[in-house]
Amino acid sequence: MKLRCLTAVAAVLLSASAALADGDAVAGAAVFKKCAVCHTATEHENHVGPSLMGVVGRPVATVPDYNYSPAMKAFGADGKVWDEALLRKYLPSPQFLVKGTKMTFPGLKSDKDLDNLIAYLKNPSVTH
């Protein structure tokens, strides 16, 4: 019985760590090239999209001097923060999660790409 409980606990811990696995920021920089058409992650400069410098941990739709869509403003109105979990929901299909967003990016489908991109967004200076 104890062995079954330990096995179950180990399985839960392993699956939880896989869900929050750390990605490779260098590989994430390569993934970010898909985003760099509209965003920067190393400067506080808005392009077609807002700067993503410091996005992890930042409240949604709060970059100064960026004109967010009404849909994105409404999405962030209740105080949502761009944490890893919310980025994992948003990045595979931005237009599905925030209907009416200006972001036309089709999304990232690979969990590995998501892990790596989030690692890069957490520390974009690692590749410079």
DSSP file with accessible surface (Angstrom, degrees, kcal/mol):
  #  RESIDUE AA STRUCTURE BP1 BP2  ACC     N-H-->O    O-->H-N    N-H-->O    O-->H-N    TCO  KAPPA ALPHA  PHI   PSI    X-CA   Y-CA   Z-CA
    1    1 A M     >        0   0  166      0, 0.0     4,-2.1     0, 0.0     5,-0.2   0.000 360.0 360.0 360.0 -45.4    0.0    0.0    0.0
    2    2 A K  H  >  +     0   0  175      1,-0.2     4,-2.6     2,-0.2     5,-0.2   0.887 360.0  53.9 -62.2 -37.9    2.8    2.4    0.9
    3    3 A L  H  > S+     0   0  129      1,-0.2     4,-2.6     2,-0.2    -1,-0.2   0.910 107.6  50.3 -63.8 -40.0    4.5    1.6   -2.3
    4    4 A R  H  > S+     0   0  191      2,-0.2     4,-2.5     1,-0.2    -1,-0.2   0.910 111.1  48.7 -63.2 -42.8    1.4    2.5   -4.3
    5    5 A C  H  X S+     0   0   68     -4,-2.1     4,-2.6     2,-0.2    -2,-0.2   0.926 112.5  47.9 -63.5 -43.8    1.0    5.8   -2.5
    6    6 A L  H  X S+     0   0  119     -4,-2.6     4,-2.7     2,-0.2    -2,-0.2   0.903 111.9  50.2 -64.1 -39.3    4.7    6.7   -3.1
    7    7 A T  H  X S+     0   0   85     -4,-2.6     4,-2.4     2,-0.2    -2,-0.2   0.922 111.5  48.2 -63.7 -43.1    4.3    5.7   -6.8
    8    8 A A  H  X S+     0   0   56     -4,-2.5     4,-2.3     2,-0.2    -2,-0.2   0.926 112.3  48.6 -64.3 -42.5    1.2    7.9   -7.1
    9    9 A V  H  X S+     0   0   83     -4,-2.6     4,-2.7     1,-0.2     5,-0.2   0.933 111.3  50.3 -63.5 -43.7    2.9   10.8   -5.4
   10   10 A A  H  X S+     0   0   45     -4,-2.7     4,-2.6     1,-0.2     5,-0.2   0.913 109.6  51.1 -61.5 -41.5    6.0   10.5   -7.6
   11   11 A A  H  X S+     0   0   58     -4,-2.4     4,-2.4     2,-0.2    -1,-0.2   0.915 111.1  48.0 -62.9 -41.7    3.8   10.4  -10.7
   12   12 A V  H  X S+     0   0   93     -4,-2.3     4,-2.4     2,-0.2     5,-0.2   0.937 112.8  48.1 -64.7 -44.9    2.0   13.6   -9.7
   13   13 A L  H  X S+     0   0  115     -4,-2.7     4,-2.4     1,-0.2    -2,-0.2   0.915 112.2  49.1 -64.1 -41.0    5.3   15.3   -8.9
   14   14 A L  H  X S+     0   0  120     -4,-2.6     4,-2.1    -5,-0.2    -1,-0.2   0.920 112.3  47.3 -65.6 -41.8    6.8   14.3  -12.2
   15   15 A S  H  X S+     0   0   76     -4,-2.4     4,-1.9    -5,-0.2    -1,-0.2   0.894 112.2  50.6 -68.6 -35.9    3.8   15.4  -14.2
   16   16 A A  H  X S+     0   0   48     -4,-2.4     4,-1.3    -5,-0.2    -2,-0.2   0.924 111.0  48.0 -66.8 -41.0    3.6   18.8  -12.3
   17   17 A S  H  < S+     0   0   72     -4,-2.4    -1,-0.2     1,-0.2    -2,-0.2   0.876 110.0  52.9 -69.3 -33.0    7.3   19.4  -13.0
   18   18 A A  H >< S+     0   0   65     -4,-2.1     3,-1.3     1,-0.2    -1,-0.2   0.898 106.2  53.6 -66.4 -37.3    6.9   18.5  -16.7
   19   19 A A  H 3< S+     0   0   62     -4,-1.9    -1,-0.2     1,-0.3    -2,-0.2   0.803 119.1  34.6 -67.0 -28.6    4.0   21.0  -17.0
   20   20 A L  T 3< S+     0   0  109     -4,-1.3    -1,-0.3    -5,-0.1    -2,-0.2  -0.017  88.0 155.0-113.2  27.7    6.2   23.8  -15.5
   21   21 A A    <   -     0   0   33     -3,-1.3     2,-0.3     1,-0.1    -3,-0.1  -0.263  47.3-114.0 -59.3 141.3    9.5   22.6  -17.1
   22   22 A D        -     0   0  137      1,-0.1    94,-0.1    -5,-0.1    -1,-0.1  -0.582  33.0-148.0 -75.6 136.8   12.1   25.2  -17.7
   23   23 A G        -     0   0   24     92,-0.6     2,-0.7    -2,-0.3    93,-0.2  -0.288  23.4 -93.6 -93.5-174.4   12.8   25.8  -21.3
   24   24 A D     >  -     0   0   85      1,-0.1     4,-2.5    -2,-0.1    96,-0.2  -0.900  25.8-158.4-105.4 112.4   16.0   26.8  -23.0
   25   25 A A  H  > S+     0   0   17     -2,-0.7     4,-1.7     2,-0.2    -1,-0.1   0.852  92.9  54.2 -63.4 -33.8   16.3   30.6  -23.4
   26   26 A V  H  > S+     0   0   92      2,-0.2     4,-1.1     1,-0.2     3,-0.2   0.946 111.8  44.0 -66.2 -45.1   18.7   30.4  -26.2
   27   27 A A  H  > S+     0   0   33      1,-0.2     4,-1.8     2,-0.2     3,-0.3   0.876 110.1  58.4 -64.4 -34.2   16.4   28.1  -28.1
   28   28 A G  H  X S+     0   0    0     -4,-2.5     4,-2.7    88,-0.4    -1,-0.2   0.833  97.1  60.4 -64.8 -31.0   13.6   30.5  -27.1
   29   29 A A  H  X S+     0   0   23     -4,-1.7     4,-0.7    -3,-0.2    -1,-0.2   0.892 104.6  49.5 -63.5 -36.3   15.4   33.4  -28.8
   30   30 A A  H >< S+     0   0   60     -4,-1.1     3,-0.8    -3,-0.3     4,-0.3   0.911 111.2  48.3 -68.3 -39.9   15.1   31.4  -32.1
   31   31 A V  H >< S+     0   0   12     -4,-1.8     3,-2.0     1,-0.2     4,-0.4   0.904 102.8  63.9 -64.3 -37.7   11.4   30.9  -31.5
   32   32 A F  H >X S+     0   0   12     -4,-2.7     4,-2.1     1,-0.3     3,-1.6   0.741  80.6  80.5 -62.4 -19.7   11.0   34.6  -30.7
   33   33 A K  T << S+     0   0  158     -3,-0.8     4,-0.4    -4,-0.7    -1,-0.3   0.842  87.7  57.9 -57.1 -28.6   12.0   35.4  -34.3
   34   34 A K  T <4 S+     0   0  111     -3,-2.0    -1,-0.3    -4,-0.3     3,-0.3   0.807 112.4  40.1 -67.6 -29.3    8.4   34.6  -35.2
   35   35 A C  T X> S+     0   0   17     -3,-1.6     4,-2.0    -4,-0.4     3,-1.9   0.710  95.8  80.0 -89.0 -26.0    7.4   37.3  -32.7
   36   36 A A  T 3< S+     0   0   48     -4,-2.1    -1,-0.2     1,-0.3    -2,-0.1   0.618  74.5  76.5 -66.2 -11.8   10.1   39.9  -33.6
   37   37 A V  T 34 S+     0   0  119     -4,-0.4    -1,-0.3    -3,-0.3    11,-0.3   0.882 120.0  10.7 -62.1 -33.3    8.1   41.0  -36.7
   38   38 A C  T <4 S+     0   0   41     -3,-1.9    11,-2.7    -4,-0.1     9,-0.4   0.578 127.2  48.0-119.5 -19.3    5.9   42.9  -34.3
   39   39 A H     <  -     0   0   24     -4,-2.0     2,-0.3    -7,-0.2    12,-0.2  -0.876  54.0-151.7-127.3 160.0    7.5   42.9  -30.9
   40   40 A T        -     0   0   13     -2,-0.3    12,-3.7     5,-0.3    13,-0.5  -0.938   4.8-173.7-122.5 150.5   10.8   43.4  -29.1
   41   41 A A  S    S+     0   0    1     -2,-0.3    13,-0.3    11,-0.2    84,-0.1   0.400  82.6  52.2-118.4  -3.1   11.9   41.7  -25.9
   42   42 A T  S    S+     0   0   50     11,-0.1     2,-0.3    82,-0.1     9,-0.0   0.394 105.7  49.6-115.7   0.6   15.1   43.6  -25.2
   43   43 A E  S    S-     0   0   91      2,-0.2     2,-1.4     0, 0.0    10,-0.5  -0.981  75.8-124.0-138.5 152.0   13.9   47.2  -25.4
   44   44 A H  S    S+     0   0  153     -2,-0.3     2,-0.4     8,-0.1    -3,-0.0  -0.400  74.8 119.2 -88.0  56.6   11.1   49.3  -24.0
   45   45 A E        -     0   0   96     -2,-1.4     2,-0.3     5,-0.0    -5,-0.3  -0.989  57.7-139.4-127.6 127.1   10.1   50.3  -27.5
   46   46 A N        +     0   0   43     -2,-0.4     2,-0.1     4,-0.1    -7,-0.1  -0.646  24.6 171.1 -84.2 140.9    6.7   49.5  -28.9
   47   47 A H  S    S-     0   0   84      2,-2.7    -8,-0.1    -9,-0.4    -9,-0.1  -0.054  70.8 -41.4-115.3-135.3    6.5   48.4  -32.5
   48   48 A V  S    S+     0   0  107    -11,-0.3    -9,-0.1    -2,-0.1   -10,-0.1   0.916 141.0  32.1 -60.9 -39.4    3.3   47.0  -34.2
   49   49 A G  S    S-     0   0    4    -11,-2.7    -2,-2.7     1,-0.1    -9,-0.1  -0.684 107.2 -85.5-108.6 167.9    2.8   45.2  -30.9
   50   50 A P        -     0   0   16      0, 0.0   -10,-0.3     0, 0.0    -1,-0.1  -0.274  53.3 -86.7 -70.4 158.7    3.8   46.3  -27.4
   51   51 A S        -     0   0    2    -12,-0.2   -10,-0.2     1,-0.1    -5,-0.1  -0.398  30.4-157.4 -60.1 138.1    7.3   45.7  -26.0
   52   52 A L    >   +     0   0   27    -12,-3.7     3,-2.1    -9,-0.2     2,-0.3   0.300  49.2 129.3-102.3   9.8    7.5   42.3  -24.4
   53   53 A M  T 3  S+     0   0   59    -10,-0.5   -11,-0.1   -13,-0.5    69,-0.1  -0.490  87.1   3.0 -64.9 121.9   10.5   43.3  -22.2
   54   54 A G  T 3  S+     0   0   49     67,-0.5    -1,-0.3    -2,-0.3     4,-0.1   0.682  88.4 140.9  74.9  19.3    9.5   42.3  -18.7
   55   55 A V    X   +     0   0    4     -3,-2.1     3,-2.3    66,-0.2     2,-0.5   0.875  45.3  86.0 -64.9 -36.9    6.2   40.7  -19.9
   56   56 A V  T 3  S+     0   0   42     65,-0.4    27,-0.2    -4,-0.3    28,-0.0  -0.529 106.4  13.0 -71.0 114.8    6.3   37.8  -17.5
   57   57 A G  T 3  S+     0   0   53     25,-3.1    -1,-0.3    -2,-0.5    26,-0.2   0.350 101.0 122.4 100.2  -2.3    4.8   39.1  -14.3
   58   58 A R    <   -     0   0   39     -3,-2.3    24,-3.1    24,-0.5    -1,-0.3  -0.713  69.1-107.3 -93.9 140.3    3.3   42.2  -15.9
   59   59 A P  B >   -A   81   0A  62      0, 0.0     3,-0.7     0, 0.0    22,-0.3  -0.332  47.4 -93.8 -60.5 145.4   -0.4   43.0  -15.8
   60   60 A V  T 3  S+     0   0    5     20,-2.4    19,-0.1     1,-0.2    20,-0.0  -0.331 102.0   7.2 -62.2 139.4   -2.1   42.5  -19.1
   61   61 A A  T 3  S+     0   0   22     -3,-0.1    -1,-0.2     1,-0.1     7,-0.1   0.862  92.5 117.8  59.6  45.6   -2.5   45.6  -21.4
   62   62 A T    <   +     0   0   67     -3,-0.7    -2,-0.1     2,-0.1    -1,-0.1   0.308  24.0 126.0-126.1  10.1   -0.3   47.9  -19.3
   63   63 A V    >   -     0   0   15      1,-0.1     3,-1.2    -4,-0.1     5,-0.1  -0.568  65.9-115.6 -71.0 125.8    2.6   48.9  -21.5
   64   64 A P  T 3  S+     0   0   99      0, 0.0     3,-0.1     0, 0.0    -1,-0.1  -0.254  92.4  14.8 -60.0 147.9    2.7   52.7  -21.5
   65   65 A D  T 3  S+     0   0  163      1,-0.2     2,-0.5   -15,-0.1   -19,-0.1   0.719  94.6 121.7  61.7  24.2    2.1   54.5  -24.9
   66   66 A Y    <   -     0   0   42     -3,-1.2     2,-1.2    -5,-0.0    -1,-0.2  -0.975  59.6-138.3-116.9 134.2    0.7   51.4  -26.6
   67   67 A N        -     0   0  115     -2,-0.5     2,-0.1    -3,-0.1    -6,-0.0  -0.713  26.5-164.8 -91.7  89.3   -2.8   51.5  -28.0
   68   68 A Y        -     0   0   23     -2,-1.2   -19,-0.0    -5,-0.1    33,-0.0  -0.381  25.6-101.9 -71.2 153.2   -4.3   48.1  -27.0
   69   69 A S     >  -     0   0    7      1,-0.1     4,-2.4    -2,-0.1     5,-0.2  -0.337  30.6-113.2 -67.1 153.9   -7.4   46.8  -28.7
   70   70 A P  H  > S+     0   0  110      0, 0.0     4,-2.5     0, 0.0     5,-0.2   0.880 118.9  57.2 -55.4 -35.3  -10.7   47.1  -26.7
   71   71 A A  H  > S+     0   0   22     29,-0.4     4,-2.3     2,-0.2    30,-0.2   0.914 107.9  44.8 -64.1 -43.3  -10.7   43.3  -26.5
   72   72 A M  H  > S+     0   0   12     28,-0.2     4,-2.0     2,-0.2    -1,-0.2   0.901 112.4  51.8 -69.6 -38.6   -7.2   43.2  -24.9
   73   73 A K  H  X S+     0   0  109     -4,-2.4     4,-0.7     1,-0.2    -2,-0.2   0.930 112.1  46.5 -61.1 -43.4   -8.1   46.0  -22.5
   74   74 A A  H >< S+     0   0   71     -4,-2.5     3,-0.7    -5,-0.2     4,-0.4   0.898 109.0  55.7 -65.8 -38.8  -11.3   44.1  -21.5
   75   75 A F  H 3< S+     0   0   28     -4,-2.3     3,-0.4     1,-0.2     5,-0.3   0.885 115.5  37.7 -60.9 -38.2   -9.3   40.9  -21.1
   76   76 A G  H >< S+     0   0   12     -4,-2.0     3,-2.2     1,-0.2    -1,-0.2   0.497  88.4  98.3 -92.4  -1.6   -6.9   42.6  -18.6
   77   77 A A  T << S+     0   0   83     -4,-0.7    -1,-0.2    -3,-0.7    -2,-0.1   0.768  78.4  56.7 -61.4 -26.7   -9.5   44.7  -16.9
   78   78 A D  T 3  S-     0   0  117     -3,-0.4    -1,-0.3    -4,-0.4    -2,-0.1   0.312 126.3 -94.2 -90.6  11.6   -9.9   42.2  -14.0
   79   79 A G    <   +     0   0   52     -3,-2.2    -2,-0.2     1,-0.2    -3,-0.1   0.649  60.4 173.3  92.8  15.6   -6.2   42.4  -13.1
   80   80 A K        -     0   0   64     -5,-0.3   -20,-2.4    -4,-0.2     2,-0.4  -0.232  17.4-150.2 -55.9 147.6   -4.9   39.4  -15.1
   81   81 A V  B     -A   59   0A  56    -22,-0.3     2,-2.1   -21,-0.0     5,-0.2  -0.955  21.1-115.4-122.5 140.2   -1.1   39.1  -15.1
   82   82 A W        +     0   0   17    -24,-3.1   -25,-3.1    -2,-0.4   -24,-0.5  -0.532  56.7 154.0 -74.3  83.7    1.1   37.6  -17.8
   83   83 A D     >  -     0   0   75     -2,-2.1     4,-2.6   -27,-0.2     5,-0.2  -0.497  62.0 -90.5-100.0 178.7    2.4   34.7  -15.8
   84   84 A E  H  > S+     0   0   44      1,-0.2     4,-2.3     2,-0.2     5,-0.2   0.908 125.3  52.1 -58.9 -42.0    3.6   31.4  -17.3
   85   85 A A  H  > S+     0   0   56      1,-0.2     4,-1.2     2,-0.2    -1,-0.2   0.925 111.8  44.9 -63.0 -44.0    0.2   29.8  -17.0
   86   86 A L  H  > S+     0   0   19     -5,-0.2     4,-2.4     1,-0.2     3,-0.3   0.907 111.7  52.5 -69.7 -38.4   -1.6   32.6  -18.8
   87   87 A L  H  X S+     0   0    7     -4,-2.6     4,-2.8     1,-0.2    -1,-0.2   0.903 106.5  54.7 -61.6 -37.9    1.1   32.8  -21.5
   88   88 A R  H  < S+     0   0   48     -4,-2.3    -1,-0.2    -5,-0.2    -2,-0.2   0.807 112.0  43.9 -66.7 -28.1    0.6   29.0  -22.1
   89   89 A K  H  < S+     0   0  144     -4,-1.2     4,-0.4    -3,-0.3    -1,-0.2   0.851 120.2  41.1 -79.7 -37.3   -3.1   29.6  -22.6
   90   90 A Y  H >< S+     0   0   15     -4,-2.4     3,-1.2     1,-0.1     7,-0.2   0.924 104.7  59.4 -79.7 -47.6   -2.7   32.6  -24.9
   91   91 A L  T 3< S+     0   0   14     -4,-2.8    17,-2.0     1,-0.3    -1,-0.1   0.781  97.2  58.5 -65.6 -28.1    0.3   31.8  -27.1
   92   92 A P  T 3  S+     0   0   35      0, 0.0    -1,-0.3     0, 0.0    -2,-0.1   0.814 133.1   0.1 -68.8 -25.3   -1.2   28.6  -28.8
   93   93 A S    X>  +     0   0   44     -3,-1.2     4,-1.9    -4,-0.4     3,-1.0  -0.427  65.3 177.4-162.7  76.9   -4.1   30.6  -30.1
   94   94 A P  H 3> S+     0   0    0      0, 0.0     4,-2.6     0, 0.0     7,-0.2   0.884  85.0  51.5 -54.0 -41.1   -4.2   34.4  -29.2
   95   95 A Q  H 34 S+     0   0   97     10,-0.4     5,-0.2     1,-0.2     6,-0.1   0.748 108.1  52.8 -72.7 -21.2   -7.4   35.1  -31.2
   96   96 A F  H <4 S+     0   0  145     -3,-1.0     3,-0.4    -6,-0.2    -1,-0.2   0.916 114.8  39.6 -76.6 -43.2   -9.3   32.2  -29.5
   97   97 A L  H  < S+     0   0   55     -4,-1.9     2,-0.6     1,-0.3    -2,-0.2   0.891 128.2  31.6 -74.7 -38.7   -8.4   33.4  -25.9
   98   98 A V  S >< S-     0   0    5     -4,-2.6     3,-2.0    -5,-0.2    -1,-0.3  -0.795  83.1-155.3-122.2  86.2   -8.9   37.1  -26.6
   99   99 A K  T 3  S+     0   0  143     -2,-0.6    -3,-0.1    -3,-0.4    -4,-0.1  -0.448  81.3  23.8 -64.1 124.9  -11.6   37.4  -29.3
  100  100 A G  T 3  S+     0   0   63      1,-0.3   -29,-0.4    -2,-0.2    -1,-0.3   0.444  84.8 149.4  97.4   2.5  -11.1   40.7  -31.1
  101  101 A T    <   -     0   0   19     -3,-2.0    -1,-0.3    -7,-0.2   -33,-0.0  -0.312  52.0-132.3 -64.7 152.3   -7.4   41.1  -30.3
  102  102 A K  S    S+     0   0  106      2,-0.0     2,-0.5     0, 0.0    -1,-0.1   0.665  78.6 106.2 -76.2 -16.2   -5.3   42.9  -32.9
  103  103 A M        -     0   0   41      1,-0.2    -2,-0.1    -9,-0.1    -3,-0.1  -0.519  46.2-178.2 -72.1 117.8   -2.7   40.2  -32.7
  104  104 A T        +     0   0  113     -2,-0.5    -1,-0.2   -10,-0.1    -2,-0.0   0.376  33.9 132.7 -98.4   3.9   -3.0   38.1  -35.9
  105  105 A F        -     0   0   38      1,-0.1   -10,-0.4   -70,-0.0     3,-0.1  -0.305  55.9-139.5 -57.3 131.5   -0.3   35.5  -34.9
  106  106 A P        -     0   0   98      0, 0.0    -1,-0.1     0, 0.0     2,-0.1   0.709  47.6-115.4 -71.9 -18.0   -1.6   32.0  -35.5
  107  107 A G        -     0   0   14    -14,-0.1     2,-0.5   -13,-0.0   -14,-0.1  -0.252  19.8 -78.8 110.6 163.2    0.0   30.7  -32.4
  108  108 A L        -     0   0    3    -17,-2.0     6,-0.0     1,-0.1    -3,-0.0  -0.914  34.0-177.5-102.5 127.6    2.6   28.3  -31.1
  109  109 A K        +     0   0  148     -2,-0.5     2,-0.4   -16,-0.0    -1,-0.1   0.669  55.8  86.9 -99.5 -18.8    1.5   24.6  -31.2
  110  110 A S     >  -     0   0   47      1,-0.2     4,-2.2     2,-0.0     5,-0.1  -0.698  62.4-151.8 -91.1 128.5    4.6   23.0  -29.7
  111  111 A D  H  > S+     0   0  119     -2,-0.4     4,-2.9     1,-0.2     5,-0.2   0.876 101.2  55.1 -61.2 -36.0    5.0   22.7  -25.9
  112  112 A K  H  > S+     0   0  146      2,-0.2     4,-2.7     1,-0.2    -1,-0.2   0.925 107.1  48.7 -64.5 -43.8    8.7   22.7  -26.3
  113  113 A D  H  > S+     0   0   43      2,-0.2     4,-3.0     1,-0.2     5,-0.2   0.906 111.9  50.1 -61.8 -40.8    8.5   26.0  -28.2
  114  114 A L  H  X S+     0   0    5     -4,-2.2     4,-2.7     2,-0.2     5,-0.3   0.936 111.1  48.5 -61.6 -47.8    6.3   27.4  -25.5
  115  115 A D  H  X S+     0   0   28     -4,-2.9     4,-2.1     1,-0.2   -92,-0.6   0.937 116.1  43.8 -56.1 -48.2    8.8   26.3  -22.8
  116  116 A N  H  X S+     0   0   14     -4,-2.7     4,-2.3     2,-0.2   -88,-0.4   0.914 113.4  49.6 -68.4 -41.7   11.7   27.8  -24.7
  117  117 A L  H  X S+     0   0    2     -4,-3.0     4,-3.0    -5,-0.2     5,-0.2   0.931 111.6  48.6 -64.3 -43.3    9.9   31.1  -25.6
  118  118 A I  H  X S+     0   0    2     -4,-2.7     4,-2.1    -5,-0.2    -1,-0.2   0.916 109.5  52.9 -64.2 -39.7    8.8   31.6  -22.0
  119  119 A A  H  X S+     0   0   18     -4,-2.1     4,-1.1    -5,-0.3    -1,-0.2   0.923 112.0  46.7 -59.8 -41.8   12.3   31.0  -20.8
  120  120 A Y  H >< S+     0   0   13     -4,-2.3     3,-0.7   -96,-0.2    -2,-0.2   0.933 110.1  51.5 -65.4 -45.8   13.5   33.6  -23.2
  121  121 A L  H 3< S+     0   0    9     -4,-3.0   -67,-0.5     1,-0.3   -65,-0.4   0.831 107.1  54.9 -63.3 -30.0   10.9   36.1  -22.2
  122  122 A K  H 3< S+     0   0  101     -4,-2.1    -1,-0.3     1,-0.2    -2,-0.2   0.802 131.5   9.6 -70.5 -27.8   11.8   35.7  -18.6
  123  123 A N    X<  +     0   0   75     -4,-1.1     3,-1.6    -3,-0.7    -1,-0.2  -0.464  66.6 163.9-153.0  71.3   15.5   36.5  -19.4
  124  124 A P  G >  S+     0   0   18      0, 0.0     3,-1.1     0, 0.0    -3,-0.1   0.719  73.1  69.5 -67.6 -17.7   16.0   37.8  -22.9
  125  125 A S  G >  S+     0   0   79      1,-0.2     3,-1.8     2,-0.2    -5,-0.1   0.669  76.1  84.5 -74.9 -10.4   19.5   39.2  -22.1
  126  126 A V  G <  S+     0   0   73     -3,-1.6    -1,-0.2     1,-0.3  -100,-0.1   0.777  92.8  46.0 -63.0 -23.5   20.8   35.7  -21.8
  127  127 A T  G <         0   0   50     -3,-1.1    -1,-0.3    -4,-0.2    -2,-0.2   0.362 360.0 360.0-100.9   4.3   21.4   35.6  -25.5
  128  128 A H    <         0   0  158     -3,-1.8    -3,-0.0    -4,-0.1     0, 0.0  -0.815 360.0 360.0-113.3 360.0   23.0   39.0  -25.8
